[in-house]
Amino acid sequence: MSFSRKRVILLFTLCVIVILATGCTSIIPDDSNYTVSYIRVTPSEAYVQINTSKKFEVKAYDSENNLIPINSSDVSWDFSFECPLCEDVGEIKPENGSTSTYFTPYRTGSFFVYAYYKGKYDYSPVEGI
């Protein structure tokens, strides 16, 4: 059994050395080599019960419609309601730094959930029911 244990330790050590030598670029995507043509929020539309959260995600695409990596720290989220002067109509969390967010309407009516990334934006119409 000690021979197998030595192999496992050697394999683990080699893996750690390879990871350290090549870097950990997959943790934070390097989006500097990509040009964002447009972004899309999913779901593209939703019906959400009052006081219930719904998850929204954003994805970025290049001019050839290829999915490209997003640096989540550059993403921001917002929402609007049909009555711009009404207060305490909903909540979106988190507002920044994530490729996904949760929206919770507190009233019935028409909302829009917006995502912003690298000068682009997209939205999803949401009906609070």
N, C-alpha and C positions, 0 to 999 in steps of 0.2 A: 504494500500500500504506500510506502514511502516514496517509491519510484513515481507513482501516479500523482502524488501530492507535489513532488518536485516539478513535474511537467506542468501542473496547473499554476504553480507559483511562477515558473518561467514564462508561461504564456501570458499570464496577467501582467507581469513586469514588462514584457515586450509590447503589449497593448498600451500600457501607460506611456512608455517611451515614444511610441508612434504618435499617440495623441498629443503629447507635449511637443514633439518635433514639428508636427504639422499645424498645430494651433487649434483652437476651439472656435472657429468661425461660424459654426452652425448654431451656436447659442443665440447670437445676435446677427440677423441676416445683413449682409453687405449689400445695401440697395443703391450704392453710389454708381454702379455700372449699368443701371437700368433707367430708362426714361418712362415715366408713368404717362400713359396715354389717357386712361380713364380708370375709375374705381366703381365698384358695385357693392351695394348694401343688400344683404340677404337676411330674411326673406324680402322679396321685392314688394310685398304688401302683407298686411296682417290685420287680424281681428283679435283684440286683446280684452279680456274681461277686466272690469274696474278692479283696482288693487291687486292685480296679478301681473307678474313680470314676464316679459318675453325677451329672448335673446336675439340680438342682431349682430351680424358679422360683416366685415369689409374685406374685399379682395381687390388687388391692383392688377392691371393688365397693360401690356405694351401695345404698340401700334399694330402688331400682328395677332392680337387677341391672345397672347400667351400670358399665363399667370406668372406674376413676378413677385419676389419676396417683399415684404413690408417690414419696415423698422417700426415696431409698435409705439415707440416713444414719440413718433411724429404724427400719430393719429389722434384726432379729437372728435368728440361726439356732441350733439345738441338735439333739441327737439323744439317743435313749435305747436301751437294749438290754434284752432279756428278763431278764438277770441284773444287777440294779442294783449288786451288789458287785464284779462283774468289772471288771478294768482293761484298758486298751489294747485295746479291742474295735473301735474305728473312729475316723474323723477327719472333721471337717467344716471346709471352708475356702471362703470366709471365714466367720467367725462373726458379723460385724457389717458394716453399711454397704453392703450389696449386695442387689439384688432377685433374685440367683441365688447358688447355692452348689454346691459339689461334695462329695458324701458318699462315703467309702470305707470299707466294712466290712473288718475284719481277721479276723473269725470268721464261721462259719455261724450262722444263727439269725435271730430276729425283732427288727427295729429299728423306730424311728419317727423321722422327720425332721420337726422343728418349725420353723415360721416365726412370728415375733411382729412385729406392727406396730400402733401406735396403740391398744394395749389389746386387740387381737384376736389370735387365734392359729388356726392350722390345722396339720395334720400329714399326712404320707404314710407308710403302712406300707411297710416295705422288708424283703424277705427276702434275707439274705445266703446265697448258694449257692456 
